[in-house]
């Protein structure tokens, strides 16, 4: 009976922690909490009607992902993402997704690839409609295939926090051409997977989609201008 009670308590604590984590990330994505802001823990605890324990656990997770820094006396600051950080993020994501795609290549069936193409089509529609919220959902879904088709727990634990760090950063501008070019790159990646062409796959994942120098001009225009 005691063990069952402890299990229930752990589950409740985990749900509360995830609630706080997702709430904070959503506010960051929407630009309500900006890099450099400090978090008022008392205000958060009262607003979400939770104790300090799940709040602390969520913040520890965010700190492990490089999103916040926890200082003494309950001071928590949302970390800024500097220009030089983007090259590191792009290289990490590009290397891991390239490895996942190549190793998972035999598992990409025609039906899965058809699904991926439909997602890219919907991404284009959301770009033309300037529905960036919907685009972000679809964009994440398009990259999730690389992890779900050939799952690797170790790669996921590295890749997902790095993706979140990049994609949660509020944009200052919208460059339609860059987003559409990204859709074209997704189509080329899908084609390489269909053809089982490892050379083309590596090129479009690492040397185009996630190459920092190739994307640098648009990155700076979107996040810093």
C-alpha positions in Angstrom: 0.0 0.0 0.0 2.9 2.3 0.9 4.7 1.6 -2.4 1.5 2.3 -4.4 1.1 5.6 -2.6 4.7 6.6 -3.4 4.1 5.6 -7.1 1.0 7.8 -7.3 2.9 10.7 -5.6 5.8 10.4 -8.1 3.4 10.4 -11.0 1.6 13.5 -9.7 5.0 15.2 -9.2 6.1 14.3 -12.7 2.8 15.6 -14.2 3.2 18.9 -12.3 6.9 19.2 -13.4 6.0 18.7 -17.0 3.1 21.2 -16.7 5.6 23.9 -15.5 8.2 22.9 -18.1 5.7 23.1 -21.0 4.1 26.3 -19.7 7.5 28.1 -19.5 8.6 26.8 -23.0 5.3 28.0 -24.5 5.7 31.5 -23.0 9.2 31.6 -24.4 8.1 30.5 -27.9 5.4 33.1 -27.9 7.9 35.9 -26.8 6.2 36.5 -23.5 9.4 35.5 -21.7 12.5 36.8 -23.5 16.2 36.0 -23.2 17.7 37.9 -20.4 14.4 38.0 -18.4 14.4 36.9 -14.8 11.7 34.5 -13.6 9.5 35.3 -10.6 9.2 32.0 -8.9 6.6 33.1 -6.3 4.5 34.5 -9.1 4.8 31.3 -11.2 4.0 29.1 -8.3 0.9 31.0 -7.4 -0.2 31.4 -11.1 0.1 27.6 -11.7 -1.1 26.7 -8.2 1.7 24.3 -7.6 4.4 23.8 -4.9 8.0 24.9 -5.3 9.1 21.2 -5.8 7.8 20.7 -9.4 8.7 24.2 -10.2 12.3 23.6 -9.1 12.4 20.3 -11.0 11.2 22.0 -14.2 13.8 24.7 -13.9 16.6 22.1 -13.3 15.5 20.5 -16.6 15.5 23.8 -18.4 19.0 24.6 -17.0 20.3 21.2 -18.1 19.0 22.1 -21.6 20.9 25.4 -21.5 17.7 27.5 -21.5 18.0 29.1 -18.1 20.6 29.6 -15.4 19.8 29.1 -11.8 21.6 31.4 -9.4 21.7 31.4 -5.5 18.7 32.8 -3.6 16.2 31.5 -6.2 17.3 33.9 -9.0 16.6 32.3 -12.4 17.6 34.1 -15.7 16.6 33.0 -19.2 19.8 32.6 -21.2 20.5 34.6 -24.3 21.4 32.9 -27.5 24.4 34.7 -29.0 25.3 34.7 -32.7 28.2 32.4 -32.2 26.0 29.8 -30.5 24.1 29.2 -33.7 27.0 27.5 -35.5 27.3 25.0 -32.6 23.6 24.3 -32.6 23.4 23.8 -36.4 26.5 21.5 -36.4 25.1 19.3 -33.6 21.6 18.9 -35.1 23.0 18.4 -38.6 25.4 15.7 -37.5 22.9 13.8 -35.4 20.1 14.0 -38.0 22.4 12.9 -40.7 23.4 9.8 -38.7 19.8 9.0 -37.8 18.7 9.3 -41.5 21.5 7.2 -42.9 21.2 4.5 -40.3 17.4 4.5 -40.5 17.3 4.5 -44.3 16.1 0.9 -44.7 13.1 1.7 -42.4 11.7 4.5 -44.5 8.8 2.8 -46.3 6.9 4.4 -49.2 3.9 5.1 -47.0 6.1 6.9 -44.4 7.8 9.0 -47.1 4.4 9.9 -48.6 3.3 11.1 -45.1 6.5 13.2 -44.9 5.7 14.8 -48.3 2.2 15.7 -47.1 3.7 17.4 -44.0 6.0 19.5 -46.2 3.0 20.4 -48.4 1.2 21.6 -45.3 4.3 23.5 -44.2 4.3 25.5 -47.5 0.6 26.3 -47.1 1.2 27.7 -43.6 4.1 29.8 -44.9 2.0 31.3 -47.6 -0.7 32.0 -45.1 1.9 33.4 -42.7 0.5 31.1 -40.0 3.8 30.7 -38.3 2.4 28.9 -35.3 1.0 26.1 -37.5 4.3 26.1 -39.5 6.2 25.5 -36.3 4.0 22.5 -35.4 4.5 21.0 -38.8 8.2 21.8 -38.9 8.8 19.9 -35.7 6.7 17.0 -36.9 8.8 16.8 -40.1 12.0 16.5 -38.0 10.4 14.1 -35.6 10.3 11.4 -38.3 14.1 11.2 -38.1 13.8 10.1 -34.5 10.7 7.9 -34.7 11.5 5.9 -37.8 14.8 4.6 -36.4 14.6 5.6 -32.7 17.8 6.0 -30.7 17.4 7.0 -27.0 20.9 8.4 -26.7 20.6 10.6 -29.8 17.1 11.8 -28.7 18.4 12.9 -25.3 21.0 15.1 -27.1 19.0 16.2 -30.1 15.7 17.2 -28.7 17.0 19.7 -26.1 19.3 21.3 -28.7 16.4 21.6 -31.2 14.2 23.1 -28.4 16.9 25.6 -27.6 17.0 26.8 -31.2 13.3 26.6 -32.2 12.0 28.2 -28.9 13.9 31.4 -29.6 11.4 34.2 -30.6 11.9 35.5 -34.2 12.1 39.2 -34.9 11.4 38.9 -38.6 9.8 36.6 -41.1 11.7 35.8 -44.3 9.3 33.8 -46.4 11.9 32.7 -49.0 14.1 31.1 -46.4 11.2 29.0 -45.0 10.2 28.0 -48.5 13.8 27.0 -49.3 13.7 24.8 -46.2 10.7 23.0 -47.5 12.5 22.4 -50.8 15.4 20.9 -48.8 13.0 18.6 -47.0 11.7 17.4 -50.4 15.2 16.7 -51.5 15.9 14.8 -48.3 12.8 12.7 -48.8 13.8 12.0 -52.4 17.3 10.9 -51.3 15.6 8.5 -48.7 13.3 7.1 -51.5 16.3 6.5 -53.7 18.5 5.2 -50.9 21.1 7.7 -52.0 23.4 8.2 -49.0 25.6 10.7 -50.8 22.7 13.0 -51.6 21.1 12.5 -48.2 24.3 13.6 -46.4 24.6 16.6 -48.7 21.1 17.9 -48.2 21.0 17.3 -44.5 24.4 18.5 -43.5 25.6 20.8 -46.3 22.3 22.6 -47.0 19.6 22.2 -44.4 21.9 22.4 -41.4 25.0 24.2 -42.8 25.5 27.4 -40.7 27.4 29.3 -43.4 24.8 28.6 -46.0 22.0 29.8 -43.7 23.8 32.5 -41.7 22.5 35.5 -43.6 18.9 34.5 -42.9 19.5 33.4 -39.4 20.8 36.8 -38.4 18.0 38.6 -40.3 15.4 36.6 -38.5 16.8 36.5 -35.0 18.9 39.6 -34.6 17.7 42.4 -36.9 
